[in-house]
């Protein structure tokens, strides 16, 4: 099948776009076709391409164990919003493994640094920055609570596309 957006062997999850819209989308095992003729994944599995065509093989994948975010996990996220009291992150990976499903996390002002003097969050984070953080609480159904108050995590701050220098706590 031509037009695949992912290389063979990629881990995929339900809803992931595999092939953009076309006039006659193929029907693949482990996929479905949307009303706009896009081919999307319907199961968690691995994208397989061989002489018989493309398909998604579901089953037990040990790599997916790393997809579980738990208290103490080290995550990488992109800052999506900054307020005076918290920064919201779109979580991209956990334990150096990319996440297949989107998650969000919040770094509260009190969890930015272990120093007595608390910084201003807009001085520490900007929208687009990549941040390493430790999960301190599972939070609620919408987000995880994160901390950057340890040296290993603070070294992971990377400025986004906004330019300028990132001031650390």
Residue pairs with C-beta under 8 A, 6 or more apart in sequence:
1 19
1 26
1 28
1 49
1 53
1 54
3 19
3 20
3 22
4 18
4 19
4 47
4 49
4 54
5 17
5 18
5 19
5 20
6 12
6 16
6 18
6 47
7 47
8 47
8 48
8 49
8 54
9 46
9 47
9 48
10 46
10 47
11 44
11 45
11 46
11 47
11 61
11 63
11 64
11 100
12 18
12 41
12 44
12 45
12 46
12 47
12 56
12 100
13 41
13 44
13 100
13 101
14 40
14 41
14 42
14 43
14 44
15 40
15 41
16 40
16 41
16 100
17 38
17 39
17 40
18 28
18 31
18 39
18 40
18 41
18 47
18 54
18 56
19 25
19 26
19 38
19 39
20 38
21 36
21 37
21 38
22 37
23 37
25 33
25 37
25 38
25 39
26 39
26 53
26 54
27 33
28 39
28 53
28 54
28 55
28 56
29 55
29 56
30 41
30 42
30 43
30 45
30 55
30 56
30 57
30 58
31 39
31 40
31 41
31 42
31 55
31 56
32 39
32 40
32 42
33 39
33 40
34 40
41 56
42 56
43 56
43 58
44 58
44 61
44 64
44 100
45 56
45 57
45 58
45 59
45 61
46 56
46 57
46 61
47 54
47 55
47 56
48 54
48 55
48 56
48 57
63 97
64 100
66 94
66 95
66 96
66 97
67 94
67 97
67 99
67 100
67 101
68 94
69 75
69 91
69 94
69 99
69 103
69 135
69 138
69 144
70 135
70 138
71 135
71 136
71 137
71 138
72 134
72 135
73 94
73 95
73 134
73 135
74 94
74 95
74 132
74 133
74 134
74 135
74 152
74 153
75 89
75 91
75 92
75 93
75 94
75 105
75 132
75 133
75 134
75 135
75 144
75 146
76 91
76 92
76 93
76 94
76 96
76 130
76 131
76 132
76 156
77 89
77 90
77 91
77 92
77 105
77 130
77 131
77 133
77 146
78 89
78 90
78 92
78 128
78 129
78 130
78 131
78 160
79 87
79 88
79 89
79 125
79 126
79 127
79 128
79 129
79 130
79 131
79 160
80 88
80 89
80 90
80 104
80 127
81 87
81 88
81 127
82 88
82 121
82 122
82 125
82 126
82 127
83 121
84 109
84 120
84 121
84 122
85 108
85 109
85 121
86 106
86 107
86 108
86 109
86 121
87 106
87 107
87 121
87 124
87 125
87 131
88 104
88 105
88 106
88 143
89 104
89 105
89 106
89 107
89 131
89 133
89 146
90 102
90 103
90 104
91 99
91 102
91 103
91 104
91 105
91 144
92 98
92 99
92 130
93 99
103 143
103 144
104 142
104 143
104 144
105 133
105 135
105 139
105 143
105 144
105 145
105 146
106 139
106 143
106 144
106 145
106 146
107 125
107 131
107 133
107 146
107 147
107 148
108 145
109 118
109 121
110 118
111 136
111 145
111 146
111 147
111 148
111 149
112 118
112 119
112 121
112 124
112 147
112 148
112 149
112 169
113 119
113 148
113 149
113 154
113 169
114 149
114 150
115 169
119 167
119 169
123 167
124 166
124 167
124 168
124 169
125 131
126 159
126 160
126 162
126 166
127 160
127 162
128 160
128 161
128 162
129 157
129 158
129 159
129 160
129 162
129 166
130 156
130 157
130 158
130 160
131 148
131 156
131 157
131 158
132 148
132 152
132 153
132 155
132 156
132 157
133 146
133 147
133 148
133 153
134 146
134 147
134 148
134 150
134 153
135 144
135 145
135 146
136 145
136 146
136 147
137 144
137 145
138 144
138 145
139 145
147 153
148 154
148 157
148 169
154 168
154 169
157 166
157 168
158 166
159 165
159 166
